[in-house]
Amino acid sequence: MHMKAIILVSGIVQGIGFRPFCAKLAQKIGVTGSVLNTSEGVILEIFGDKRQIEAYKQELITNAPPLSYIQNIQTLEEKEVDAVPDNFLILPSREKAETKALIPPDIATCEDCLNEMTNPYDRRFEYPFINCTNCGPRFTIIESLPYDRPKTTMAKFHMCPDCKREYENPDDRRYHAQPVACPICGPQVWLENNISDTPIVKGKDAIMETIRLLKENHIVAIKGLGGFHLSCLPTDEALTKLRSRKKRPYKAFALMAKDPQVAEKLVHLTEDAKRLLTSPRKPIVVCPKRKNGDISELVAPKLDTIGVMLPYTPLHFLLLKEIPVLVMTSANVSETPIVSSNHEAKSKLSEIVDYFLMHNRDIKMKIDDSVVASAGKRQIFYRRARGYVPHPVLVKNAMPPILAAGAEMKSTFAITVDKYIIPSQYLGDLKALDTATYYEEALKHFLRLYNFKPNVLVKDIHPQYISSQIAHKTVKLSTANNIEEIKVQHHHAHMASCMVENGITQPVIGLILDGTGLGIDGKIWGGEILVGDLKKFTRKGSLYEAHLPGGEKAILEPWRFAYSLLYETFGKEGSRDLIATIWPHRAQLIPLMEGALHLSPITSSCGRLFDGVAALIGVEEVISYDGQAAMELEAMSAGAREKAPFSIARVGEMFILDWRPTIKWIIKSKTQIPGPRIAAAFHKGLAESLAEMCLEIAKETGIKDVVLSGGVWQNKRLFSLTLYYLKKRALRPLWHTSLSPNDESLSVGQAAIGAALKS
């Protein structure tokens, strides 16, 4: 008896060779029918007997392409039929008004393509844009769904007969590979200098000339997958030039190593770090430095780690065939977004670089490299971008269409599609005009791509967040819907993001540590213990508060908050005397600061506490990038025999973690204990005290789950110690593994809260 089944497969099933897989599977099992892309996913029409159809559905799950992500397989119709088709067809894509299909991230070049590219007898020998259904650009080239070549930036490249033959051959690896190309019909590469727009040299010669220029310590802007990199040798000469021109004196640069063997000579690689490094996503992996005389200290000054990645495009592999390691940092100007177009590169980078290695495959949506670290078996995201975006967070129940505006620094936004929360790529600090424009462009792109019309906008309670303003303006212009707006407190959104990532809906303790977020009392929060769920929360604990002299100025001048710590600990006269001893050149400012101190914002920020402590023990008085002092404090920590003393006090309904005993201990110990031991003792004492405060709250509430979120948890030392002390107290810590703990995850938390409030 013949049966017909219509099946909808949803998830990441477009752009990863899923339709060719379906066709080959049909041939294997002996069924006929068709497959096509739609805006909802992939629709299959299968003809065979009942046993064959069940076997087909089972193998869709068990043998799906490695880059796919199947969220659901739904049988829409199943019935007996008299006649069946003779073969299995891949049909033209079909669009619907509502888009539920998921877009795959960009994937690093696969081994099969690398083997072809290095084979002198292959027609794609040394072709820098080789790809197949298992690798290459996806998110960065898609203009709209369903995912087909005419809807990508590859549309202008018409396939030659050989490429078309591969594209139409069910047995070929490039069967329906939308970016398929070759030297005859595909994108091309060329080299320009920083003066003229005329190519100096093209094709393979351009790559060889770039290698020669890099070897001579020139700086080259190289167009990649999601934007340009600034590249040079990791030598004192090249890096001194790059840091001077980029006006980036200390912030670390990433390295691209030729292969894992070279990477192991640069950093200490655990098996888990190596797994991340060599994965198809190819992120930058932050690892402990090795002492290596060939690599300049200017790569990552005053840090004990380096971010290293492997080549992830064919062009990278060709550049590194003769150079074992290169500096590869995002091409931008002073904290603005990565540059992605040829014109933009020439206009913005000509004073930084000597040469440009360009190509003519347009980048529809720019995206930075992802940055991760391995903390034992755990993974910590510093930046979630290329290779991971736009992979969604799956929740249990379908949600209304919600737009979550996210944060202002380390910004992202998120949209909800059915059971998915889809966060954008890392966008940056929106106070820079170019970044605000990037946010708006990316948001409009997502709205078009998913044909998304939100009826709820979720935003932070801060009335002046630029993300909230742009999101409000954009959705008002893009939809006729009446938009309901929901305001969410910053740290509640952090807690919710970790909850939803871990599939938790019941009440939890939220241990939320970051730099800044507006509290419901109008103060700047940042060292909080919350108790609640996705709908509501109570503030049950906090760090002892202090003034933030100069407001935001204190972020890049840690000595200011150090003064505030001294003032709270030793009073007016005591802090004056200590400032005169520690920083005599600052003493004349203190009377002015004392007068204005009561006008300064009040904060419980853990991020600022790290900055202040770093300044007190001589790490940095003034910094050139956000988080520098705290990162250097972590890097110098070593040999802790002591634990810095904190005290916990009950004040009304809240527990207060008082750092003043620690400040007294640091001042007393500075002349007796080396700085690295003081730094380590601070981490140890803070971690145990936080765990102890969580235990007290757990005793009162009966809640054992503790979620960790906020940018401070990117500190691997504090993170590992806190997990240890929480587990020692029989508490259950939960943390981010697929999202960053910093403000990037805020939009996901906002979306989850919005959905819960609307349920």
N, C-alpha and C positions, 0 to 999 in steps of 0.2 A: 504494500500500500504506500502510495506516494504522499508525502507531507510537505507543506510549505510553512516556513517560519519567517516572520519579520522580526529582526532583532536590532535594538538600539544599544550601541556601546558608547558609553560616555566616559570622559576623562581626558588624558593626554593621548589622543589617538590620531592626530593629524600632524603630518610633517616628520614622522618617525618610521615610515615604511609600513604602516598598519594595513593599508589597502592591499599592497603587494603580498603581505603576509597572509591576509584573508584569502587571496586568490590561490596562493600555493597550498594553503591548508585545505581548501576545497578540492584541489587536485589530489592531495594525499588521501583524504577521507572518501572521495568519490561522490561529492555533492556538486550541484550546479546552482546557478543563481547570479547574484550581483552584489556589489558593494559600492557605496558612494559616500562622500563627505557631505555633511549638512552643517548648519549653524548650531545644531544640538550635539553633534558627535558623528559617529559612523553608523549608517543604516545598512543592514545586511538583509538580503532576501535569499533564503536557503531552501533548496529542494532536495529531498532524499527521503529515506525511511526514518522512522522515529529514532532508532538506534544511532544512525549516522548524524542526525541533527543534534542529539544529546552529546555525542562524542565531539562534534564540531564546537559546541558551546563550551565544553570542558577544556578543549585545547586552546580556545581563545584566551582563557585565563592562564593555563599552566605554561603555555609556550609563546606568550605574547612577546613582541620585540622588546629588547632590553631597555630601550629609551621610553617605552610606553608607560602609562599609569592608568590602569583601568579602575574607575571608581564604581561603575555599575554596568551590568549586562541585563537588559530588560527585554523580555519577549513580548512584543506588542501584539502579535497575532500568530496563531498556529492552527492550521486546518488541513483537512484532506483535499487533495487535488487530483484531477484526472490526467493532466499533461504536465510535463516538466521541460524546461529549456535544455538544450544540448550542451551548453558550456557555462563558464563563469566569467562575468564581465566586470570591469571597473568602469562605472558610469560617470558622466560629468557631474560635478558638484551641484548641490541644490541649496539655495539660500532660504532662510526663514527670517521673519521679523525679529524673533528673539534668538539671541546667541548664547548657547550653553557650552559650546565646545571649548576645550582648554588648549592653550597655545604652548608648544614645547619650548624649553629654553635653548639657547645656543650650546652646541656640544663640540668638544675638542675633536680634532682630526683622528679618525680611527686607524688601526694598524693596517687594514687592507688598503686604505688610501695612501698611507705612508709608504707601503711596499711598492705600490704603483709609481708613486712620485719619485722614488729613488731607483727605479728600474730604467736604465738607458733605452730599453727597447719598447717601453710603454709610451703611448701617444700623449700621456700627461706627465711625462718625465719633467721634473722640476717646475711643474705648473703650480703657482702659489695660490690657486683657488680651487683645487681639487676637493671634492666632497661626494657624499653618497647619502642613502637613506639613513645611515647610522651616524652621521656626523655633519658638522658644518653649521652655517648660520640659520637661525630660525626666527626667534623673537626680534632680532635687530633688523630683519629685512621684511617682515610681514606688514602689509599696509591695511588689509582687511581679511575677514574670514568669509567663506571657508578657505583653507590654506591651499592655494593653487598658484602656479607661477605667475599668471597675469596679475595676481594681487600681492606681488612682492616687488622689491626693487630689482629683481632679476628680469622683470618683464621686458625691458629694453634690449636684452640679449637674446636674439633668436637662435634657437638650437641648430647646429649644423646637422647634416644627415647622420653622422656617426653618433652624436649625442642623442638625437631623436630616436635612433634605433635602440640604444640602451634604455632610454626612457620608456619605450613601448614594449620592451621584452620582459615578460613575467619572470624569466629565470635570471635576470640581470640584477645586480646589487643596486643599480641606479634606476630601477623600475619606478616610475613616478617620483623620482627625487627632484623636487622642484628647483633647487639651485644648481642642477647639473650644468657643467660647462667644461670647456677645454681651451687650449691656446688659440684655436681657430675662431671660436664663437663666443668666448666668455670674457670676463673682466681682464684688464691689463694693468700692469704696474709700471711706474716711471719715477725718475729722480729729478728733483728741482733744487736749486740753491735758495737762499733766503733773500735774494735780490730780484731775481727774474721769475716770471711765470712760465718760461719756456723750458720744457724738459731737457736735461743734460744728456740723459741716456734712458733707454726703455727696456722692458722685458727682463730677461735673465741678466743682461749686462748691468741693469740698474741695481739688481740685488748684489752682484759681485762688487760693484762700485761702492755700494753702501757698506759692505763688509770692510772694504779697504779704508773708507773714511772713519768708520768706528774704530778700527785698529790704530788710527792716527789721533785718537782722542777727540774727534769731532762729536758734536751733539746732533742727533738726527731725530726728527719727528717721523714716526712710523705709523701709518694708518693700519689699524687692525680690524677687529670684529665689531666692537662697540664704540670705537673712537680711536684717537691717536694716543700713542705712547711717546714720551721723551726717553730716548735711549742713548747710552754711552757705555764705555768701559768702566768697571768699578775701580778706577785709579784715582789717586789724589788729584792729578792734573785735570781730568775730565770732570770729577765731582766738584772741585772747587769752582770751576767755571759754571757748572750747572746750578749749584746752590746760589752763587752770586747773581746769575741772570734770572733765576726763578724767584729770588728773594725768599728762599726757604733755608734758613741757616741750620736747623736741627732736625726737622721732621724726617723720619726714616723713609728711604726709598726701597722699593721691592727689587729683587733680583730674578732674572729668568735664567735657569740653568739648562744646559743642553740636554741632560738626562738625569735620572735618579742618582747615578754614580757620581756625577759632578755635584749634585745637590748635597750628597752626604759628605763631601769634602768641605762644604760651606757651613752646614748646620748639623746638629745632632738630630737624627731622624728616628723616631720610634716607629714601630710597625703601623700604629694607628695613623701617625702623621704621614707615613709613606703611602698608606691607602688613600688618604685624602689627596695627596699630591698627584698621584697617578690615576685618580678617578676620571671618568669622562667629563666631569665638570671643571677640572683643572683650576681650582682656586689658588690664590696666594695662601701659603700655609706659614704661619708664624712659628718659628722654631728657635731653640737656643743656639747661639753662635758657637762656631768652632774658632779657635785661634788660627787664623789663616793669613799669612803674610801677603798673599796675592790680592786680597780684598781690602780696600781702603776702609779705615774706621769711619770715614765720612759717609758710608752707606747708611749707618744707623748709629749716630753719635750718642754715647752715654746709655745705650740700651744693651741688654744682654741677649736680645733676640734679633732675628732678621726674617723678613717675609720673603719666601722663595716660591717660585712657580716653575712649571715646565712649559715648553712651547705648546700652544693649543690651536694654532692655525698653521696651514702649510707654509705661509710666508715666514713665520717664526722659525720653523724647522730649517728652512733654507738659510736664514740669517745666522743661525747658531751652528751650522755644520762646520764652520772654521773658527768659531769663537765659543769657548766653553761656557761663558757666563756674561750676561749684560745687565746693566741697570735698566729696568722697565717701569717707569712711573707714569701715572695718568697725565696726559698733556692738558694742563689748564693753567690759568693765571690766578694766583692768590685766592685760593679757596673757591673759585668759580667752577662750573661743571666741566667735565671732560669735553674737549673739542672733537667734533665728529665729521664736519664737512671740509672739503679741500679749501674752499674760499675762507672759511672761518679760521682754519689752521694758518693760512698765509697772513691773514690780517692780525691774528692774536699772538702768534708764536715766532714771528720772524726775528724778534729781538732776543729770543731765548735760544733758538736752534740755528745750526749752520746749514742744514739740508733737510729736505722733506722727501720721504719715500711714500708716494701716493698711489692710489688706484681709483678706478671708476665704478666700483660697486658701491652704490649709495647706502648709507646707514640710515634707516628710517627712524629707529629709536636708539639713541645713545645709551650706553651702559658701562659702568666701571667694572673692573675685576673684583670678584668676591675675595674677601679676606677672612680666613678662619684660623683657629688654633686648636691643637689637640691637647686636652688636659686629661691625661690618662686615657681611659676609654671614652671620655666625653669630648664633645665638639663644641667650641665656642665661636660664634660668628662675631667678627668685628664689622664686617660689611657684607650684606647679602645682595648680590647683584648677578653678574654674568654667570651662566651655568645653573642658577637656581631660580631666577625670575623668568617667567611668571608662574612658577609652581605654586599651587594653592595650599591653604590650610583647610582640611576637611572637618566639618562639624556634623553633629548627629541629625539635625533637623533642617529642613529647607528654611531659608530666610527671605524676608522681603528685600527688594532692591535697595541697598544701603550704600551710601558713599561715606567713608570715614576720612576726614581731612588730615589726620596725623599731627605731627609735631612741627615745630619751627626749625629746630636744629636736627641734623641727621634725619631729615624729613622723608617720609613716604606717605602715600595715601593707599586706601584699600577699597575694593568694591566687593559686594556679595552677589554671587550667581548660584542660585539654588542652594546646595549644601557646601559651597566653596566660599572661603574668604580669600580673595586674590590681592596680595599686597604688591605695590609697584616696586621697582628697583630703588636702591638708595639714591636720593636726590640731592642731599646736602643741606647747607645752611641758607635758609630763605631770606636772610637779611641782605645777602648779595643779590643785586637786581637780576643778574644773569641766571642765578639759581631759581629765583622766583619765576622767571620766564620759562625755564626748563620744567619746573613743577607744572605750570599751566599747560605747556605743550604736551607733556606726558599724560596729564589728566585728560585732556581733549582726545588724545590718541586712544586711551583705554575706553573712553565713552563711545568713540566711533567703532573701535575694534569689536567690542562686545555688544554694540547697539544698546548701550546701557542707559536706562532712564530711571534714576533713583527717585524714590519718594520720601526717603529719610536722609538727612545729612547729620552726621555725628561729628562733633568738634570739641576741642578742649575748652575748659571754662575760662581760660585766659582771653580777655576781650580783644586783644590786639594781635593774636597769632596771625601771621601772614598766610599760613596754610588755610586757616578757616575763611579768611577773606577771599582768597583765590577760589576755593572750592565753592563758596556761596555764590560768587559772581558767575562762575562757569556753569553750574547746574541751572541757575536761573535763566541763562541764555540758551541752554541746550535742551530744555524740556518744558513742556506746558504743564507738567504735574504741579500740584501744590506740594511744596517741600516742607516736611516737618523737620524742625531742627532740635537736636538733643545735645545738651552740653554734658561733658564727662570730665571728671577730675583726672589730672595727669597720672597720678600714681595708681588710681583705681584701674585706669586703662592698661598700665604696665602689668598689674596683677592679673587682669583678665586675659591679656595676651598669652601669658604663661599657662593659665588655666586651660584656655581653648586649645593650645598646642598640645597639652597633655591629656585632653579629653575629659577634663574635670568640670563638673557643674555644681557640686556640693560646696558648702562653705570651706574656706581655706584661711590659713595665716599667710599674709603677703609680706615678705621681707624685701622691701623695695628701696634700693640704694642708687641714687644718681646725683647729678649736679644741680638740677633746678627744675621746678614745676610748681605752678601756682596752687596753693592749698585752699581749702574751702574757707579758711580764716583770713585769707588775704596775704598770708606770709609765704615765703619761698620754702617749700618742702624739699626734701631730698634724702632723708634718712628715716624711713617710715616703716612701721609694722602695722599693717591693716588686717582686719578680720572681716570677711564678707564673701559674697558670691558675685555673679555677673550683674545682679540688679542693684546691689547696695553694699556699703562698707561702713565700718567704724574704725577710726584711728585709735589703735590701742597702745602704740609705742612710738617713740621718736628719739632722735639724738637731741642732746641739750642744745638750745639755740644760741646763736651769736649774731651780731650785726655784720653786714657785708660792706665794709668801708669803700666808698666809691662806686657801689653797685656793680655793674657788669665789668668795670675796670679791674675789679679784684680777680676776675677769671684769668687774665693774662699777667696779673701782678700778685702772685701768691703771698708775698710778704705782707700785703694788706690784711688778708684774712688771718695770717699768723699773728699780726698785731692784735686783731680782735680776739683771738684765742688767749693771748697774754692778758688782755684787758679783762676778760671775763674770769680769768684764773687768779690774777695777782692784783687786780684793781688798777686805778688810775696811776698812782705813784709807782707801784711795782712794775707795771708794763713800760712806763717811761724809762725807768732805769735799765730794764732789760733791752729795750730797743737801742738805747745809747751804747750798750755793750755789744749787742749782736750786729747791729747795722748803724754805726755812728753817723753815716752819711744820710740816714733817714730821720735822724732825731729832730731836725728842724720842722719836719712835716707833722709831727705828732700833736702839737698844740692845736693845729688847724683841724686835724682828724678828730681829736677829742671833742671839739666844739660841734662837729657835724655828725658825730657817731649816732646820736639819738634819731637823726633824720635818715640814716641808712636803712636799707631793707633788713629784715630779720630772717634768718635762715636756719634750717636744721639739716643742711646739705652734707651728705657724706663725701661727695666729690670735693667740696671745698675744704672739708676736714683733712683729706689727704693732701691737698695743695698746701694748706697751712703747716701741717706737720713736716712736709718736704722742705718748705722754706726754713723752718726752725732748725732742722738738722743740717742745713747747708746745701741742699740739693739744688734748688733754683729760687732766686728772689723774683725774677721776671722771666716769663716764658714766651715762646714765639708761636705756639699752637696749643689748642685746647687739650688738656690732659697730659701735657708734657711732664709736669712736676710729679704727678701721681705715677706715671709710667716709669720715670727714673727712680722713684722711691721703691717701686716694686722690683725694678731691675737690680738695685744695689742691695736688696734684702738678703742677708746670709747669716748663718751661724747663731740663730736665736736660742739662747739659754734662758732668757727671761720672757715674761709676758707683761706687756704694758698694762698698768692697772686702770680699769674703768669701774665705775660704780653704777648700780641700778637703783632707782628710787621710784616709789609709787607717788604720783601726784594726781589726786582725784581718780578718774577712771583710766588714767594712762600710766604707762611705765616710761621713765626717762633714762636714757643711757648717757651718763655724764662722763665727758672726756677730760674734765679739768684735772682729775688725779693723774691722767696720762701726761698732760702738759707739764705739770709739776715734776713728774718723774723724768721727762725728757730734758728739762732745763737742768735738773740736778745731775743727770747721767751724762750730759754732753761731753764733759771733760774726763770721764772715767771709762766710758764704753764706746767702742768704735761705731761710727754712723751706720754701717750695714747691720750690726746687731740691734741697734735701736729701731731701725726700719723694720726688721724681721719681728721684733718684739711687739711693735705697734700692730702689725698684721695679725699676729697670734692673739694678742689681747682683745682686739676688736672682734675677731671671728668668734672667740669663745664667749664673749659678753653678749654678742648678738644671739647666739644659740641659747644662752641662758635666759635671755629675755623672752625668746620664743617659747621656751619651756614653761616659763611662768604664765604666759598667755594660754598655752595649751592646757595647763592645769585648770585654768578658769573656764575655758570654753569647751574642752574635750576634743578639740580639733588637733589632729596629728600631721596633716598635710601642710607643708611650708613651701610656697612658691617663691622662687628667687628671680627678680627682674630688676632692670635698671642698669645703666651703663657701667656702674662700679663693678658689676659682676664680670666684666671683661678682664678684671685683675685675676689672673689664674691662681696666684698664691692665696688671696683672700677667699676665692671661690672654693678651692680644694680644702682649705682649713675649715671653712664654715660647714661644708658638707660633712666633714669628719666629726665636728662637734655636734651638729644636729643629729646625726645617726647615733652618736654615743649617748644621746639623751632620748633615744627611741622615737625620734621624730622622723617624718618621711619627707625629705627634700625633693622638690621637683624643679626642673630648670629648662631653659631653652636649648633645643638641639637643632631646630630647623629655622629658627628666627634669631636675630640678634637681640641680646638683652637690652641694648640701648634704645634710644627713641625711635629707631626704625620700626620697632615692633608695636609702637603705640597705636598705629592705625588699625592693626588687627584687633587689639584689645577694644578700641572704640567701636569697631564693627560688631564684635561679639556682645558688647554691652547693649548697643542699639538693638540688635536682634532679640536679646533676652527681654528688654523692656517692651518690645512690640509683640512678644509671643503671648 
